[in-house]
Amino acid sequence: MTKKFLILFILASLTGHALVIALTARIDMRGSPRTEKVMNVELKMSKDVQPTASTVRKRAVPPVRTAAARVDREDSVALQNPGGPYEPYILQVRRKIESRWAYPPQALSERQEGDTVIRFTIDAGGALSDYYVTSSSGSPRLDEGALAVVRDASPFAAIPEAFQLSRLHVTATFSYRLNP
């Protein structure tokens, strides 16, 4: 009998704590509801995905070479990279993209939804050296919207010399969802 009571008490406690955590994530400390961002960003690890001629987009401007870029070292990272070595820089890039990101108007009027995964490359000087869709949402408007926001957000800040990188490849998933 005591074990059953203890188990029920623990389950009730866990449920209560989960509810409190879920509610505090939706309400800021001033008591007003938080507005949800529609953008989800996650790492997609796929070695077999290669850009096609129709999805590759390149800048005509040659990449800026700095002393740090001479190292010719590259790395890949997800736009959402909590705790990673590039976290401060990636958060700065993400904020710049989020400040410009909006649902493509025609896709919104046609009520199109989907996930577009893109990969873009930032050179040592902060220029966008290439960007392309690695996984289409199925909607050219949504795919182009994801590419356009990254293009419009560039150039980014130069990659910090401490990273000793010539290029940083970033993978991002743009999730377009309409609220019911």
C-alpha positions as CSV (number, residue, x, y, z in Angstrom):
1,M,0.0,0.0,0.0
2,T,2.8,2.4,0.9
3,K,4.6,1.7,-2.4
4,K,1.4,2.4,-4.4
5,F,0.9,5.7,-2.6
6,L,4.5,6.7,-3.2
7,I,4.4,5.9,-6.9
8,L,1.1,7.8,-7.3
9,F,2.6,10.8,-5.4
10,I,5.7,10.8,-7.6
11,L,3.6,10.6,-10.8
12,A,1.4,13.5,-9.7
13,S,4.5,15.5,-8.8
14,L,6.1,14.9,-12.2
15,T,2.9,15.8,-14.0
16,G,2.6,19.0,-12.0
17,H,6.2,20.0,-12.6
18,A,5.9,19.3,-16.3
19,L,2.8,21.5,-16.5
20,V,4.5,24.3,-14.7
21,I,7.5,24.1,-17.0
22,A,5.3,24.1,-20.1
23,L,3.4,27.1,-18.9
24,T,6.5,29.1,-17.9
25,A,7.9,28.5,-21.4
26,R,4.7,30.2,-22.9
27,I,4.5,33.2,-20.5
28,D,7.3,35.6,-19.8
29,M,8.0,36.9,-16.3
30,R,5.8,40.0,-16.9
31,G,2.8,37.8,-17.4
32,S,2.2,38.5,-21.1
33,P,2.0,35.5,-23.5
34,R,5.1,35.0,-25.7
35,T,4.6,35.2,-29.4
36,E,5.8,32.0,-31.1
37,K,8.4,32.2,-33.9
38,V,7.5,29.9,-36.8
39,M,11.2,29.2,-37.5
40,N,12.6,25.8,-36.5
41,V,16.3,25.2,-37.1
42,E,17.9,21.9,-36.8
43,L,21.0,20.0,-38.1
44,K,20.4,17.7,-41.0
45,M,23.4,15.2,-41.2
46,S,23.2,13.7,-44.7
47,K,26.3,12.9,-46.6
48,D,24.5,11.8,-49.8
49,V,22.6,15.1,-50.4
50,Q,24.4,17.0,-53.2
51,P,23.2,20.3,-54.7
52,T,21.7,20.1,-58.1
53,A,22.3,22.7,-60.8
54,S,18.8,24.1,-60.3
55,T,19.3,24.6,-56.5
56,V,22.9,26.1,-56.4
57,R,23.0,29.8,-55.9
58,K,26.3,31.6,-55.9
59,R,27.4,35.2,-55.3
60,A,29.3,36.8,-58.2
61,V,31.5,38.5,-55.7
62,P,34.7,36.6,-54.9
63,P,35.1,35.7,-51.3
64,V,37.1,38.1,-49.1
65,R,40.4,36.6,-47.9
66,T,41.8,37.6,-44.6
67,A,44.8,36.5,-42.6
68,A,42.5,34.0,-40.8
69,A,41.2,32.7,-44.1
70,R,44.7,31.6,-45.2
71,V,44.4,28.7,-42.9
72,D,42.0,27.0,-45.3
73,R,40.1,25.2,-42.6
74,E,36.4,24.6,-42.8
75,D,33.7,23.4,-40.4
76,S,30.0,22.7,-40.5
77,V,27.4,23.7,-38.0
78,A,23.6,23.9,-37.5
79,L,22.1,27.4,-37.2
80,Q,20.7,26.3,-33.8
81,N,23.9,25.2,-32.0
82,P,23.5,25.5,-28.3
83,G,26.7,25.0,-26.4
84,G,28.9,24.6,-29.5
85,P,32.2,26.2,-30.0
86,Y,30.8,28.8,-32.5
87,E,27.7,29.6,-30.3
88,P,28.2,33.4,-30.0
89,Y,28.8,33.8,-33.7
90,I,26.0,31.4,-34.8
91,L,23.5,33.2,-32.5
92,Q,24.5,36.5,-34.1
93,V,23.9,35.0,-37.6
94,R,20.6,33.5,-36.5
95,R,19.3,36.8,-35.0
96,K,20.1,38.6,-38.3
97,I,18.3,36.0,-40.3
98,E,15.3,35.9,-37.9
99,S,14.9,39.7,-38.0
100,R,14.4,39.5,-41.8
101,W,12.4,36.2,-42.0
102,A,8.8,36.3,-43.0
103,Y,6.3,34.0,-44.6
104,P,6.4,34.5,-48.4
105,P,3.2,36.4,-49.2
106,Q,2.1,34.4,-52.1
107,A,2.8,31.1,-50.3
108,L,0.8,32.5,-47.4
109,S,-2.2,33.4,-49.6
110,E,-2.1,30.0,-51.1
111,R,-1.8,28.4,-47.6
112,Q,1.3,26.5,-48.5
113,E,3.2,24.7,-45.7
114,G,6.5,22.8,-45.6
115,D,10.0,22.4,-44.4
116,T,12.9,23.7,-46.4
117,V,16.4,22.7,-45.5
118,I,19.2,24.9,-46.8
119,R,22.9,25.0,-46.5
120,F,24.9,28.2,-46.8
121,T,28.5,29.1,-46.6
122,I,30.0,32.1,-44.9
123,D,33.6,32.9,-45.8
124,A,36.1,34.3,-43.3
125,G,35.2,37.9,-44.2
126,G,31.5,37.3,-43.5
127,A,30.4,37.1,-47.2
128,L,27.8,34.6,-48.3
129,S,29.9,32.5,-50.7
130,D,27.2,30.0,-51.7
131,Y,23.7,28.8,-50.7
132,Y,21.4,26.1,-51.9
133,V,18.4,23.9,-51.0
134,T,19.3,20.5,-49.7
135,S,15.8,19.3,-49.1
136,S,12.8,21.0,-50.7
137,S,9.5,21.8,-49.0
138,G,7.7,20.9,-52.2
139,S,6.9,24.6,-52.8
140,P,9.2,26.7,-54.9
141,R,7.9,29.8,-53.2
142,L,8.8,28.5,-49.7
143,D,12.2,27.3,-50.9
144,E,13.0,30.6,-52.5
145,G,11.8,32.4,-49.4
146,A,14.3,30.5,-47.3
147,L,17.1,31.3,-49.8
148,A,16.1,34.9,-50.1
149,V,16.2,35.6,-46.3
150,V,19.7,34.2,-46.0
151,R,20.8,36.2,-49.1
152,D,19.2,39.4,-47.7
153,A,20.7,38.9,-44.3
154,S,24.2,38.8,-45.8
155,P,26.9,39.9,-45.4
156,F,27.4,38.6,-41.9
157,A,30.0,39.6,-39.4
158,A,33.5,38.2,-40.2
159,I,34.2,34.9,-38.7
160,P,36.3,35.5,-35.5
161,E,40.0,34.9,-36.1
162,A,40.1,32.7,-33.0
163,F,38.1,30.1,-34.9
164,Q,40.9,29.8,-37.6
165,L,38.3,29.1,-40.3
166,S,38.3,30.1,-43.9
167,R,34.6,29.0,-44.3
168,L,31.8,28.0,-42.1
169,H,29.0,25.8,-43.6
170,V,25.6,26.3,-41.9
171,T,22.6,24.1,-42.3
172,A,19.2,25.4,-41.4
173,T,15.6,24.2,-41.6
174,F,12.9,26.7,-42.2
175,S,9.5,25.3,-41.1
176,Y,6.6,27.1,-42.6
177,R,3.4,26.4,-40.6
178,L,0.1,28.2,-40.6
179,N,-1.8,28.6,-37.4
180,P,-5.3,27.0,-37.6
